Amino acid sequence: ARQDEFTQYKQAKLFVGTWNVNAKGKDEALDDWLCADWGPNGEHAPDIVTVGFQEIVDLNAVNVAVDNKSQQRSQFWVDRIKSTLNSPKNSRNDPNRLYHLLEKKTL
């Protein structure tokens, strides 16, 4: 098969976590949660970061049926995560160390 011509296997470091938002916008720093194990120079920074959010909106019949706030609130948290991961402190001002959103799903 020709798959060997087009396939490369590499080791990757992953961060997978969940955050219970409790239907509130919080201003606390996320560095201690997302970046605590990166090492002093970011040598242990993950290649891929996956975050699941819980309770982005109050779970009531209107919010579940109409989806009136979940998109806005989920974007708020996407922006918070990206600004934390890509801060000058965490990216070391290296454009090759920036994280990009690949997928966002709202259930």
KETIFI-347122 format. One line per 3 residues: their letters; for each residue x, y, z of N, C-alpha, C, CB. Coordinates in steps of 0.1 Angstrom, whole numbers, plus 5000, padded with zeros to 4 digits. Glycine has a CB too. Layout:
% residues N
A> X,Y,Z,X,Y,Z,X,Y,Z,X,Y,Z; ... $
END
This chain:
% residues 107
ARQ> 5008,4988,5000,5000,5000,5000,5009,5012,5000,4990,5000,5012; 5004,5023,4994,5011,5035,4993,5010,5044,5006,5007,5043,4981; 5003,5040,5016,5001,5048,5028,5015,5053,5034,4993,5041,5038 $
DEF> 5025,5044,5033,5038,5048,5038,5044,5060,5031,5047,5036,5037; 5040,5063,5019,5045,5075,5012,5039,5088,5017,5042,5073,4997; 5027,5086,5023,5020,5098,5027,5018,5099,5043,5007,5099,5020 $
TQY> 5023,5090,5050,5020,5089,5064,5033,5091,5072,5013,5077,5068; 5033,5099,5082,5044,5101,5092,5038,5099,5106,5051,5115,5090; 5045,5091,5114,5041,5089,5128,5051,5097,5137,5041,5074,5131 $
KQA> 5045,5105,5146,5053,5113,5155,5047,5112,5169,5055,5127,5150; 5055,5113,5179,5050,5114,5193,5044,5128,5195,5062,5111,5203; 5034,5128,5203,5027,5141,5206,5024,5141,5221,5015,5143,5197 $
KLF> 5025,5153,5227,5021,5155,5241,5007,5162,5240,5031,5164,5249; 4998,5156,5249,4984,5161,5249,4981,5167,5263,4975,5150,5245; 4973,5177,5263,4966,5181,5276,4952,5180,5273,4970,5196,5279 $
VGT> 4945,5172,5282,4931,5170,5281,4925,5174,5295,4927,5156,5277; 4915,5183,5295,4909,5187,5308,4895,5192,5306,4918,5198,5314; 4888,5192,5317,4874,5198,5317,4874,5209,5327,4864,5187,5320 $
WNV> 4865,5219,5324,4864,5230,5333,4849,5233,5335,4870,5243,5327; 4844,5233,5348,4830,5235,5351,4829,5250,5353,4826,5227,5364; 4823,5256,5343,4821,5271,5343,4810,5275,5352,4818,5276,5329 $
NAK> 4801,5267,5355,4789,5270,5364,4782,5282,5359,4795,5272,5378; 4780,5283,5346,4772,5294,5340,4777,5308,5343,4757,5292,5343; 4789,5310,5346,4794,5323,5350,4807,5326,5342,4798,5324,5365 $
GKD> 4809,5339,5339,4822,5343,5333,4831,5346,5345,4820,5356,5324; 4842,5339,5345,4852,5341,5356,4864,5348,5351,4856,5328,5362; 4870,5356,5359,4882,5364,5356,4895,5358,5361,4881,5378,5360 $
EAL> 4894,5347,5368,4906,5341,5374,4915,5336,5363,4902,5329,5383; 4928,5337,5365,4938,5332,5356,4937,5317,5354,4952,5336,5360; 4939,5313,5341,4938,5299,5338,4952,5292,5337,4931,5297,5325 $
DDW> 4963,5300,5339,4976,5295,5337,4979,5284,5347,4986,5307,5340; 4975,5285,5359,4978,5274,5369,4972,5261,5365,4973,5278,5383; 4961,5262,5358,4954,5249,5354,4960,5244,5340,4939,5251,5352 $
LCA> 4961,5253,5330,4965,5249,5317,4980,5247,5315,4960,5259,5307; 4988,5256,5322,5002,5256,5319,5011,5253,5330,5005,5270,5314; 5006,5247,5341,5014,5244,5353,5025,5235,5351,5005,5239,5364 $
DWG> 5024,5225,5342,5034,5215,5340,5043,5217,5328,5027,5202,5338; 5043,5230,5322,5050,5232,5310,5065,5233,5312,5046,5245,5304; 5070,5235,5324,5084,5237,5327,5088,5252,5326,5093,5229,5318 $
PNG> 5100,5255,5331,5104,5270,5332,5105,5276,5318,5117,5271,5339; 5109,5268,5308,5110,5273,5294,5100,5268,5284,5124,5271,5289; 5090,5262,5290,5079,5256,5281,5083,5244,5274,5075,5266,5271 $
EHA> 5094,5237,5279,5099,5225,5273,5089,5213,5273,5112,5221,5279; 5079,5214,5283,5070,5203,5284,5056,5208,5279,5069,5198,5298; 5055,5218,5272,5042,5223,5266,5036,5213,5257,5044,5237,5259 $
PDI> 5023,5211,5258,5017,5201,5250,5016,5205,5235,5003,5197,5255; 5015,5195,5226,5013,5198,5212,4999,5201,5209,5019,5187,5204; 4990,5194,5217,4976,5196,5215,4969,5198,5228,4970,5183,5207 $
VTV> 4960,5208,5229,4952,5211,5241,4938,5208,5238,4955,5225,5246; 4931,5200,5246,4917,5197,5244,4910,5201,5257,4914,5182,5240; 4900,5209,5256,4893,5213,5268,4878,5211,5266,4896,5228,5271 $
GFQ> 4871,5205,5276,4857,5204,5276,4851,5213,5286,4852,5189,5278; 4841,5220,5283,4834,5229,5293,4821,5223,5297,4832,5243,5287; 4818,5225,5310,4805,5221,5316,4798,5233,5320,4808,5211,5327 $
EIV> 4785,5233,5319,4776,5243,5324,4780,5257,5319,4776,5243,5339; 4781,5259,5306,4784,5272,5301,4772,5281,5303,4788,5271,5286; 4760,5276,5302,4748,5284,5304,4740,5277,5315,4739,5285,5291 $
DLN> 4732,5284,5322,4722,5278,5331,4714,5268,5324,4713,5289,5338; 4713,5256,5331,4705,5246,5325,4690,5247,5328,4710,5232,5329; 4683,5256,5320,4669,5257,5322,4663,5254,5308,4665,5271,5327 $
AVN> 4650,5253,5307,4643,5249,5295,4645,5258,5284,4628,5248,5298; 4645,5271,5286,4647,5281,5276,4661,5280,5270,4645,5296,5281; 4671,5280,5278,4685,5279,5273,4688,5266,5265,4695,5280,5284 $
VAV> 4682,5255,5270,4684,5242,5263,4677,5242,5250,4679,5231,5272; 4664,5247,5249,4656,5247,5237,4661,5257,5227,4642,5249,5241; 4664,5269,5231,4666,5280,5222,4681,5282,5219,4661,5293,5228 $
DNK> 4690,5277,5227,4704,5279,5225,4708,5294,5224,4709,5272,5212; 4702,5302,5233,4703,5317,5232,4716,5323,5237,4692,5323,5238; 4723,5316,5246,4735,5322,5251,4747,5313,5250,4733,5325,5265 $
SQQ> 4746,5300,5246,4757,5291,5246,4768,5295,5236,4752,5277,5243; 4764,5299,5224,4774,5303,5214,4783,5315,5219,4768,5307,5201; 4776,5325,5225,4783,5337,5230,4792,5333,5241,4773,5348,5234 $
RSQ> 4787,5325,5251,4795,5322,5262,4806,5312,5259,4786,5315,5273; 4804,5303,5249,4814,5294,5245,4826,5301,5238,4809,5283,5236; 4822,5312,5231,4833,5320,5224,4841,5327,5234,4826,5329,5214 $
FWV> 4834,5332,5245,4841,5339,5256,4852,5329,5261,4832,5343,5267; 4849,5317,5264,4858,5307,5269,4869,5303,5259,4851,5295,5275; 4865,5302,5247,4875,5299,5236,4886,5311,5236,4869,5298,5222 $
DRI> 4881,5323,5237,4890,5334,5237,4899,5334,5249,4882,5348,5236; 4893,5331,5261,4901,5330,5273,4912,5319,5272,4892,5327,5285; 4909,5308,5267,4918,5297,5266,4930,5301,5256,4912,5284,5261 $
KST> 4926,5307,5245,4936,5311,5235,4945,5322,5240,4929,5316,5222; 4939,5331,5247,4948,5342,5252,4957,5337,5263,4939,5353,5258; 4953,5327,5271,4962,5321,5281,4973,5313,5274,4954,5312,5290 $
LNS> 4969,5304,5265,4979,5296,5258,4989,5304,5250,4973,5286,5250; 4984,5315,5244,4992,5322,5235,4998,5335,5241,4985,5326,5222; 4997,5336,5254,5003,5348,5260,5018,5349,5258,4999,5348,5276 $
PKN> 5024,5361,5259,5038,5362,5257,5046,5353,5267,5043,5376,5258; 5041,5352,5279,5047,5343,5289,5048,5329,5284,5040,5344,5302; 5036,5324,5279,5035,5309,5276,5041,5306,5262,5021,5305,5277 $
SRN> 5040,5316,5252,5044,5313,5239,5059,5317,5237,5036,5321,5229; 5064,5324,5247,5078,5330,5246,5080,5339,5234,5088,5318,5246; 5069,5345,5230,5069,5354,5218,5074,5347,5205,5077,5366,5221 $
DPN> 5072,5334,5205,5076,5326,5193,5064,5322,5185,5084,5313,5198; 5062,5327,5173,5050,5325,5165,5048,5310,5162,5050,5332,5152; 5059,5302,5163,5058,5288,5160,5052,5280,5172,5071,5282,5157 $
RLY> 5050,5287,5184,5045,5281,5196,5031,5285,5198,5054,5284,5208; 5024,5291,5189,5010,5296,5191,5001,5284,5189,5007,5307,5181; 4990,5284,5196,4979,5274,5195,4968,5280,5187,4974,5270,5209 $
HLL> 4961,5272,5179,4950,5275,5171,4938,5267,5174,4954,5275,5156; 4926,5272,5173,4914,5265,5174,4912,5256,5162,4902,5274,5177; 4911,5243,5164,4908,5234,5154,4893,5230,5153,4916,5221,5155 $
EKK> 4887,5229,5164,4873,5225,5164,4866,5230,5177,4871,5210,5164; 4853,5234,5175,4845,5238,5186,4831,5232,5184,4844,5253,5188; 4826,5225,5194,4813,5218,5194,4805,5223,5206,4814,5203,5193 $
TL> 4792,5226,5203,4783,5229,5214,4772,5218,5214,4777,5243,5213; 4770,5212,5226,4760,5202,5227,4748,5207,5234,4766,5189,5234 $
END
